[in-house]
Amino acid sequence: MPDPTASRLLLLVCVARSMPGRQQFEGFVGAGLKEVPGVRGAQVTARLDLDTPEAPAGWQRFPLVSGTETFGVVDLWIDDPNQFAPCADDLRNAMNLLALELERRAMAAALEDAQAALERAYDEMDGMTEEQSGRSTRSWG
């Protein structure tokens, strides 16, 4: 029989991909992680500028790392380590998938910014070309 916690964590990751913004993502994932056996509380911080304060006393911090970049943290209040232990590996796998999703979002945002900059540069160049072509068609008559 499949492990229900592993299945729920996989579903959590799949649904989290559809969360439109950072706050929705953080809230949804945090609420879902509270359902892991042995976890009493969960807080998710999904952003690159990790000026987040230290994890509260009694909480454990898990970084959301993809490759060499950290895309956020998950703070868990584990109130029953014995219940949590069998789920720990599945939870780490889910956090790896969440980090990949946050990396995908960061890359998409960077591509949108680059596209906007390219369009602005093109528009500026196109405007200069029109000015130059207007000058060169000057009549000498």
Buried (B, 14 or more C-beta within 10 A) or exposed (E): EEEEBBEBBBEBBEEBEEBEEBEEBBBBBBEBBBEBBBBBBBBBBBBEEEEEEEBEEEBEBBEBBBEEEBBBBBBBBBEEEEBBEEBBEBBEBBBEBBBBBBBEBBEEEEEEEEEEEEEEEEEEEEEEEEEEEEEEEEEEE
